[in-house]
Amino acid sequence: MTQLSENPPQQPLPGGWFLYMLKLIETGLRPSLESALSAHGFTTAQYTALSVLRVRPGITSSELARRSFVKAQSMAETVASLQSRGLVQREQDPTHARRLLLHLTDEGAAALAAVEQPVTEAEAAVLAGLSDASRAQLASTLRTLRHNLQGLSD
């Protein structure tokens, strides 16, 4: 009698499979994320900019654009919108008079904190069923992918 294996051999994944899966996840998450953000008056671009500035205060608009993988012109529009709402401020770089550095204002930090709960809930739904170890491995893998992506845009 032949025994069936509980784990049949896996077929090699076709080229592009990982990119396809990443796109499916992003596309599936986008509607709930956009809904949560719009309820707080944000676009995904604005939320991304504020989130980056929270962890990397004092960068320029062009650096923010590079970190967000958008064109400098798009980021300039996003920053102008956030600045007009009093959520970010530009300060002259003390070491280079022509550079303007971006910082969250107290209002920007508060606005970002107000939207954290729905964003965290959406993230939790996507990560449901993953152990702490799997989440840590995923975080490490995503950092590596992000780092590798920077090399593609150079």
C-alpha positions in Angstrom: 0.0 0.0 0.0 1.4 3.4 -1.0 1.3 6.1 1.6 0.4 9.6 0.6 2.7 12.4 1.7 1.0 15.0 3.9 3.2 17.6 2.2 3.3 16.9 -1.5 6.4 18.3 -3.3 6.0 22.0 -4.2 6.1 23.1 -7.8 8.6 25.9 -8.5 6.9 29.2 -8.4 6.6 30.9 -11.7 8.6 34.1 -12.4 6.8 37.2 -11.2 4.8 35.3 -8.6 6.2 37.3 -5.6 5.5 40.6 -7.4 2.0 39.5 -8.2 1.3 38.5 -4.6 2.7 41.9 -3.3 0.4 43.7 -5.8 -2.6 41.6 -4.7 -2.0 42.5 -1.1 -1.5 46.2 -1.8 -4.6 46.3 -4.0 -6.7 44.4 -1.4 -5.6 46.6 1.4 -6.0 49.9 -0.4 -9.8 50.4 -0.1 -10.0 49.9 3.6 -6.8 52.0 4.2 -8.1 54.8 2.0 -11.5 54.7 3.7 -9.8 55.0 7.2 -7.5 57.7 6.0 -10.2 59.8 4.2 -12.3 59.7 7.4 -9.5 61.6 9.0 -8.9 63.9 6.0 -5.8 62.2 4.6 -4.8 60.7 1.3 -2.4 57.8 1.3 0.3 60.1 0.0 -0.2 62.5 2.9 -0.3 59.7 5.5 2.9 58.2 4.0 4.7 61.6 4.2 3.7 62.2 7.8 4.7 58.7 8.7 8.1 59.1 7.2 8.6 62.5 8.8 7.8 60.9 12.2 10.7 58.6 11.9 13.0 60.7 9.8 12.5 64.4 10.9 14.6 67.0 9.2 14.7 65.6 5.7 14.1 67.6 2.6 11.1 67.3 0.3 13.2 65.6 -2.4 14.5 63.1 0.2 11.0 62.5 1.3 10.0 61.9 -2.3 12.8 59.4 -2.8 11.8 57.5 0.4 8.2 57.4 -0.8 9.0 56.4 -4.4 7.2 59.4 -5.9 8.3 62.2 -8.1 9.6 65.4 -6.4 6.8 67.4 -8.0 4.1 65.1 -6.5 5.8 65.3 -3.1 6.0 69.1 -3.3 2.2 69.2 -3.8 1.7 66.8 -0.9 4.0 68.8 1.4 2.3 72.1 0.4 -1.1 70.6 1.3 0.2 69.4 4.7 1.9 72.7 5.4 -1.2 74.7 4.6 -3.0 72.6 7.2 -0.3 73.2 9.8 0.8 69.6 9.9 4.3 70.1 8.7 6.8 73.0 8.8 9.9 73.8 6.8 12.9 75.1 8.6 16.1 76.4 7.1 19.0 73.9 7.4 21.6 75.6 9.7 24.4 74.0 7.7 23.1 74.9 4.2 21.1 78.1 3.8 19.3 76.9 0.6 18.0 73.6 2.0 14.7 73.5 3.8 14.1 70.7 6.2 10.7 69.2 7.0 9.3 68.5 10.5 6.0 67.4 11.9 4.3 70.1 13.9 2.5 69.1 17.1 -0.7 69.3 15.1 0.8 66.9 12.6 1.8 64.4 15.2 -1.6 64.6 16.8 -3.3 64.1 13.4 -1.1 61.1 12.7 -1.9 59.6 16.1 -5.6 60.0 15.5 -5.4 57.8 12.4 -3.2 55.1 13.9 -6.0 53.0 15.3 -7.8 52.3 12.0 -4.4 51.8 10.3 -3.3 49.4 13.0 -6.6 47.5 12.7 -6.2 47.1 8.9 -2.6 45.9 9.5 -3.8 43.4 12.1 -6.4 42.0 9.7 -3.7 41.4 7.1 -1.3 39.8 9.6 -4.0 37.6 11.4 -2.8 34.1 11.8 0.9 34.9 11.8 3.0 34.0 14.9 5.2 36.5 16.5 8.2 34.7 14.9 6.6 34.9 11.5 5.8 38.6 11.9 9.4 39.2 12.9 10.6 37.3 9.8 8.2 39.1 7.6 9.4 42.5 9.0 13.0 41.5 8.3 12.1 40.3 4.8 10.2 43.5 4.0 13.1 45.6 5.1 15.4 43.7 2.8 12.9 44.1 -0.1 12.7 47.8 0.6 16.4 48.1 0.6 16.7 46.2 -2.7 14.0 48.4 -4.2 16.2 51.4 -3.6 18.8 49.9 -5.8 16.4 49.5 -8.7 15.5 53.2 -8.7 19.2 54.4 -8.8 
